[in-house]
């Protein structure tokens, strides 16, 4: 299994996540950048990357939205279905 750094979650990512946790999520000010729902500080959340540029962080992201990104990517890449009538 790849390390967190190899998967794009190295020192910079961890520092930024800790800062957002302290300044935004823990005080109850965190909203998912993707769906707009409030992020409960007591529940797990992720620091979301841009879908097209992993070097860009978009902000706090609720787990369902973040974990659904891979599924959305696969759906976008899927060739259009040919319907035979």
Phi, psi and omega in degrees: 000139181290150178288167178298323178296317180296333180270004177095015182240048183282203186302315181300314180298314182295321177295315181296318179297317179298319179294316179293323176300311183294314189271337187239304188286310182301321177284000178086020182256007185273132174232141180296127182293337185272311185253345178085000179287149177293141179259117178291121181301338181276352182252155179295145177213169181233158171268110188279137173271159170295142183295332185250351180217095184294351177277354181251127177265138181262335179133189179298146182218133178293153184302315180302320179292315183294317182286341178277351183299316181298319178295317179297320179299316180297321180293322179294325183276345182296133179295152181299143181283137176264123180261132176250122182255000000 
